[in-house]
Amino acid sequence: MTDNPEPQNKPIHLPVEGILEAPIIFFEICPTLGNNGGLINVLLAASLVEPIANGQIATRLKAVAHLRMTAGSAMNLRDTLDKALLMGAPVENPQGKAN
């Protein structure tokens, strides 16, 4: 008998090509969205800070990507984001530190 038995539900590994070459998309806001006959569209944008005259700064939004997906893909993305948010959520443990 082992001290650390294997989990009953192993995660499914899906081979994905091009992982190392895929771009990293950073965004801070989704200023527009739409649904055109079941095709979901979301604009991703990031804020930019730039120097202007007299030592001042200005901020503006820059579009970084247009997401297009089916309703099924949108649900999959939503579920994946929910799981990622749950992974980072603080856990209340009134019994103290777990072993």
Secondary structure in CASP SS format (residue, H / E / C, confidence):
PFRMAT SS
TARGET T0000
AUTHOR 0000-0000-0000
METHOD secondary structure of the structure
MODEL  1
M C 1.00
T C 1.00
D C 1.00
N C 1.00
P C 1.00
E C 1.00
P C 1.00
Q C 1.00
N C 1.00
K C 1.00
P C 1.00
I C 1.00
H C 1.00
L C 1.00
P C 1.00
V C 1.00
E C 1.00
G C 1.00
I C 1.00
L C 1.00
E C 1.00
A C 1.00
P C 1.00
I C 1.00
I C 1.00
F C 1.00
F C 1.00
E C 1.00
I E 1.00
C E 1.00
P E 1.00
T E 1.00
L E 1.00
G E 1.00
N E 1.00
N E 1.00
G C 1.00
G C 1.00
L E 1.00
I E 1.00
N E 1.00
V E 1.00
L E 1.00
L E 1.00
A E 1.00
A E 1.00
S E 1.00
L E 1.00
V E 1.00
E E 1.00
P E 1.00
I C 1.00
A H 1.00
N H 1.00
G H 1.00
Q C 1.00
I E 1.00
A E 1.00
T E 1.00
R E 1.00
L E 1.00
K E 1.00
A E 1.00
V E 1.00
A E 1.00
H E 1.00
L E 1.00
R E 1.00
M E 1.00
T E 1.00
A H 1.00
G H 1.00
S H 1.00
A H 1.00
M H 1.00
N H 1.00
L H 1.00
R H 1.00
D H 1.00
T H 1.00
L H 1.00
D H 1.00
K H 1.00
A H 1.00
L H 1.00
L H 1.00
M H 1.00
G H 1.00
A C 1.00
P C 1.00
V C 1.00
E C 1.00
N C 1.00
P C 1.00
Q C 1.00
G C 1.00
K C 1.00
A C 1.00
N C 1.00
END
